[in-house]
Amino acid sequence: MPSSISRKELIKKFRSLGFSGPFSGGRHQFMIKGQKKIRIPNPHRTSDIHISLIKEILRQAGISNEEWDNV
């Protein structure tokens, strides 16, 4: 797993895992798959999303590191 990832790549990977979206929400956009709903970080102009935040999103979505790496 890389140390960071772009928002565009994050969305692409979640779509590969069967999530749809992103959809507009209150403060953040979100993606859904069945009953699971995950918030997507807002765009960062100069930096990618750090691995610690990606791991937290994966934990909340119930996605293992192995599953994420295989997408």
N, CA and C atoms as a LAMMPS dump frame, in Angstrom:
ITEM: TIMESTEP
0
ITEM: NUMBER OF ATOMS
213
ITEM: BOX BOUNDS ff ff ff
-5.0000000000000000e+02 5.0000000000000000e+02
-5.0000000000000000e+02 5.0000000000000000e+02
-5.0000000000000000e+02 5.0000000000000000e+02
ITEM: ATOMS id mol type element x y z
1 1 1 N 0.847 -1.174 0
2 1 2 C 0 0 0
3 1 3 C 0.895 1.241 0
4 2 1 N 0.643 2.191 -0.901
5 2 2 C 1.475 3.398 -0.957
6 2 3 C 1.241 4.293 0.258
7 3 1 N 2.099 5.275 0.446
8 3 2 C 1.974 6.161 1.607
9 3 3 C 0.877 7.197 1.439
10 4 1 N 0.425 7.422 0.202
11 4 2 C -0.687 8.329 -0.057
12 4 3 C -1.315 7.964 -1.397
13 5 1 N -2.513 8.515 -1.633
14 5 2 C -3.245 8.216 -2.859
15 5 3 C -4.057 9.449 -3.239
16 6 1 N -4.252 9.655 -4.519
17 6 2 C -5.051 10.803 -4.951
18 6 3 C -6.535 10.503 -4.724
19 7 1 N -7.326 11.54 -4.613
20 7 2 C -8.771 11.385 -4.414
21 7 3 C -9.379 10.646 -5.606
22 8 1 N -8.926 10.977 -6.791
23 8 2 C -9.418 10.344 -8.012
24 8 3 C -9.163 8.838 -7.984
25 9 1 N -7.962 8.441 -7.566
26 9 2 C -7.619 7.029 -7.474
27 9 3 C -8.426 6.339 -6.378
28 10 1 N -8.671 7.014 -5.262
29 10 2 C -9.481 6.465 -4.174
30 10 3 C -10.883 6.132 -4.684
31 11 1 N -11.488 7.063 -5.396
32 11 2 C -12.832 6.854 -5.936
33 11 3 C -12.827 5.709 -6.94
34 12 1 N -11.824 5.654 -7.785
35 12 2 C -11.704 4.596 -8.786
36 12 3 C -11.637 3.22 -8.124
37 13 1 N -10.853 3.11 -7.053
38 13 2 C -10.716 1.824 -6.357
39 13 3 C -12.022 1.416 -5.683
40 14 1 N -12.716 2.374 -5.056
41 14 2 C -13.99 2.046 -4.419
42 14 3 C -15.029 1.62 -5.452
43 15 1 N -15.016 2.223 -6.612
44 15 2 C -15.929 1.787 -7.681
45 15 3 C -15.611 0.362 -8.109
46 16 1 N -14.324 0.026 -8.161
47 16 2 C -13.917 -1.337 -8.505
48 16 3 C -14.384 -2.355 -7.467
49 17 1 N -14.555 -1.886 -6.238
50 17 2 C -15.022 -2.753 -5.152
51 17 3 C -16.549 -2.801 -5.064
52 18 1 N -17.238 -2.157 -6.005
53 18 2 C -18.696 -2.241 -6.052
54 18 3 C -19.446 -1.073 -5.455
55 19 1 N -18.734 -0.029 -5.029
56 19 2 C -19.398 1.148 -4.473
57 19 3 C -19.86 2.047 -5.615
58 20 1 N -20.958 2.76 -5.405
59 20 2 C -21.422 3.715 -6.409
60 20 3 C -21.307 5.122 -5.833
61 21 1 N -21.213 6.085 -6.713
62 21 2 C -21.053 7.466 -6.293
63 21 3 C -19.771 8.022 -6.862
64 22 1 N -19.296 9.105 -6.364
65 22 2 C -19.711 9.788 -5.138
66 22 3 C -20.966 10.642 -5.343
67 23 1 N -21.708 10.756 -4.244
68 23 2 C -22.909 11.56 -4.188
69 23 3 C -22.673 12.736 -3.263
70 24 1 N -23.386 13.823 -3.505
71 24 2 C -23.246 15.008 -2.649
72 24 3 C -23.888 14.753 -1.301
73 25 1 N -23.192 15.177 -0.258
74 25 2 C -23.688 15.053 1.104
75 25 3 C -23.662 16.41 1.77
76 26 1 N -23.606 16.418 3.083
77 26 2 C -23.542 17.673 3.823
78 26 3 C -22.202 18.354 3.617
79 27 1 N -21.198 17.933 4.347
80 27 2 C -19.857 18.513 4.229
81 27 3 C -18.944 17.707 3.322
82 28 1 N -19.271 16.431 3.127
83 28 2 C -18.443 15.537 2.321
84 28 3 C -19.314 14.772 1.341
85 29 1 N -18.709 14.376 0.231
86 29 2 C -19.379 13.456 -0.663
87 29 3 C -19.293 12.068 -0.046
88 30 1 N -20.133 11.151 -0.524
89 30 2 C -20.112 9.796 -0.003
90 30 3 C -20.337 8.805 -1.128
91 31 1 N -19.995 7.544 -0.849
92 31 2 C -20.211 6.442 -1.772
93 31 3 C -20.956 5.359 -1.009
94 32 1 N -21.771 4.581 -1.735
95 32 2 C -22.561 3.549 -1.076
96 32 3 C -22.424 2.207 -1.782
97 33 1 N -22.605 1.157 -0.989
98 33 2 C -22.668 -0.222 -1.483
99 33 3 C -23.59 -0.96 -0.528
100 34 1 N -24.791 -1.261 -0.97
101 34 2 C -25.773 -1.897 -0.092
102 34 3 C -26.088 -0.978 1.081
103 35 1 N -25.867 -1.46 2.288
104 35 2 C -26.107 -0.673 3.496
105 35 3 C -24.88 0.129 3.947
106 36 1 N -23.747 -0.087 3.298
107 36 2 C -22.52 0.616 3.68
108 36 3 C -22.464 1.976 3.011
109 37 1 N -22.091 2.964 3.786
110 37 2 C -21.961 4.337 3.29
111 37 3 C -20.647 4.893 3.826
112 38 1 N -19.782 5.316 2.919
113 38 2 C -18.483 5.857 3.338
114 38 3 C -18.354 7.297 2.87
115 39 1 N -17.748 8.109 3.706
116 39 2 C -17.493 9.503 3.335
117 39 3 C -16.172 9.581 2.59
118 40 1 N -16.171 10.416 1.554
119 40 2 C -14.984 10.629 0.742
120 40 3 C -14.369 11.968 1.139
121 41 1 N -13.077 12.015 1.42
122 41 2 C -12.439 13.286 1.787
123 41 3 C -12.601 14.328 0.681
124 42 1 N -12.703 15.571 1.092
125 42 2 C -12.784 16.67 0.142
126 42 3 C -11.493 16.769 -0.654
127 43 1 N -11.562 17.318 -1.867
128 43 2 C -10.349 17.433 -2.688
129 43 3 C -9.285 18.296 -2.015
130 44 1 N -8.048 17.847 -2.121
131 44 2 C -6.901 18.617 -1.643
132 44 3 C -6.16 19.113 -2.87
133 45 1 N -5.927 20.375 -2.94
134 45 2 C -5.338 20.942 -4.149
135 45 3 C -3.904 20.507 -4.38
136 46 1 N -3.106 20.454 -3.336
137 46 2 C -1.686 20.187 -3.537
138 46 3 C -1.222 18.839 -3.01
139 47 1 N -2.054 18.159 -2.246
140 47 2 C -1.561 16.916 -1.653
141 47 3 C -2.564 15.785 -1.825
142 48 1 N -2.053 14.573 -1.714
143 48 2 C -2.87 13.381 -1.784
144 48 3 C -3.4 13.047 -0.398
145 49 1 N -4.243 12.028 -0.333
146 49 2 C -4.821 11.58 0.927
147 49 3 C -3.823 10.643 1.597
148 50 1 N -3.49 10.915 2.842
149 50 2 C -2.484 10.156 3.583
150 50 3 C -2.995 8.751 3.902
151 51 1 N -2.071 7.814 4.008
152 51 2 C -2.386 6.407 4.241
153 51 3 C -3.173 6.189 5.529
154 52 1 N -2.934 6.982 6.563
155 52 2 C -3.655 6.783 7.823
156 52 3 C -5.152 7.035 7.634
157 53 1 N -5.527 8.025 6.846
158 53 2 C -6.935 8.303 6.581
159 53 3 C -7.527 7.21 5.683
160 54 1 N -6.756 6.734 4.719
161 54 2 C -7.233 5.657 3.851
162 54 3 C -7.526 4.412 4.678
163 55 1 N -6.631 4.068 5.602
164 55 2 C -6.832 2.891 6.452
165 55 3 C -8.082 3.035 7.318
166 56 1 N -8.351 4.227 7.817
167 56 2 C -9.553 4.46 8.618
168 56 3 C -10.806 4.291 7.773
169 57 1 N -10.797 4.798 6.554
170 57 2 C -11.941 4.643 5.649
171 57 3 C -12.154 3.17 5.33
172 58 1 N -11.074 2.437 5.076
173 58 2 C -11.178 1.005 4.791
174 58 3 C -11.734 0.24 5.99
175 59 1 N -11.301 0.597 7.184
176 59 2 C -11.807 -0.057 8.399
177 59 3 C -13.31 0.158 8.518
178 60 1 N -13.761 1.393 8.309
179 60 2 C -15.184 1.701 8.402
180 60 3 C -15.998 0.98 7.329
181 61 1 N -15.394 0.774 6.16
182 61 2 C -16.085 0.107 5.056
183 61 3 C -16.011 -1.414 5.157
184 62 1 N -15.185 -1.933 6.067
185 62 2 C -15.038 -3.374 6.221
186 62 3 C -14.228 -4.009 5.108
187 63 1 N -13.271 -3.272 4.571
188 63 2 C -12.421 -3.757 3.482
189 63 3 C -11.034 -4.047 4.036
190 64 1 N -10.542 -5.247 3.755
191 64 2 C -9.214 -5.625 4.244
192 64 3 C -8.13 -4.994 3.376
193 65 1 N -6.929 -4.901 3.932
194 65 2 C -5.793 -4.37 3.168
195 65 3 C -5.509 -5.228 1.942
196 66 1 N -5.636 -6.55 2.085
197 66 2 C -5.392 -7.454 0.976
198 66 3 C -6.403 -7.217 -0.149
199 67 1 N -7.669 -7.066 0.22
200 67 2 C -8.711 -6.808 -0.78
201 67 3 C -8.435 -5.49 -1.507
202 68 1 N -8.029 -4.468 -0.757
203 68 2 C -7.728 -3.147 -1.33
204 68 3 C -6.549 -3.229 -2.294
205 69 1 N -5.505 -3.958 -1.901
206 69 2 C -4.302 -4.072 -2.723
207 69 3 C -4.552 -4.866 -4.009
208 70 1 N -5.536 -5.754 -3.994
209 70 2 C -5.812 -6.592 -5.157
210 70 3 C -6.724 -5.918 -6.181
211 71 1 N -7.173 -4.724 -5.893
212 71 2 C -8.065 -4.008 -6.84
213 71 3 C -7.224 -3.219 -7.795
